[in-house]
Amino acid sequence: MTPGRPVPPPLAKPIDPAQPNDPSNPLDPVSDAAPAAEAGSLAGAWGAVSRESGLVPLTVARRAPKPDDVEIAIEFCGLCHSDVHATRGEWGGQAYPLVPGHEIVGTVSRIGADVTDFAIGDRVGVGCMVDSCRECDSCLDGLEQYCENGMTGTYGAKDRRNGDAITQGGYSSSIVVDRRYVLRVPASLDPAAVAPLLCAGVTTFSPLRHFDVGEGDVVGVVGLGGLGHMAVKLAKAMGAKVVVFTTSESKVAAALELGADEVVLSRDGEAMAAADRTVDLIIDTVAAPHDLNPFFRTLRVDGALFQLGLPSEAMPPVNPGALIRRRIAYAGSLIGGIAETQEMLDFCAEHGVVADIEMVTAAQLNEAYDRMVAGDVKYRFVLDTGTLQAAAEETDA
């Protein structure tokens, strides 16, 4: 296990905004003012119109593809717990209407005049971001998720290259995205089960790759939900021994079925004591407040705990002595850059890794949200966008 593994290089050289009147530069006011060669379109969608509305049928406008744009006919979109927080206004002020969804898989339906790396009919994906500044050190290093000027989220964000329009996500029939933020979906993978890889998959893949996990390493996974089940699958595919920490006896069989080598009940003091100094890296996926200090004791010298879950309330304090005595690192990680996300998809194709999913229709979205809050999903919901129109007609009736 080697900390600090370099990320893959960026997929494309960023545009130089200093070049005036460059028609390929989306920041250029001259090119932005030029008439579009093709018309924009309307997309059927489901989203929220207020924090109390739940998800309802909507129509959203999609821009005509610019020279570097790709228009995607969406087939599937994963449901992420962050979608629930956003649409219900649980993360502060939110602009409505809001169409969520940042785990998008579909096929290319139109391309801009300068797009040469995608063709109509290609199966592609879009994850949690659709743009970034492309100029800061993070973007130039292929770490667009840490853009120092703020990445543009797939939904609920101001799209500064397109008149500050609020981005609308993948619970819709189509989307238009700059080619630099579009990913190739390997043909060997089930496209519906690929959708959650674009968030849950890369979120767990990135810290595993950062520490260059491989044969002989022991990876601990705290929590066995959407993120946790992907951490188990990916760590096993990398050759590691996987130990799942869970508070629930009901999760033991499920963890072993996913490929875990061992399951430790974290509420069992004796079991936790037996795990002392046995783990190299912990991926903590729990989004509720919990005490980390018992998990630090399971780490070896130079071990690390990566926090991926984002609790809405304060966590119990970390004991610095637990870190100091074994040179332990306590770190966080956020999704992955575009190149790393593509690397993750290609890795999953090589090893046959996809998410365990339950398909839902548009009419089942609100029920699925309630089930996510209750933890009643094994392990990710995916929306079949082919049901959007039928559900809207049923609602109108």
Disulfide bonds with the S-S distance in Angstrom:
none
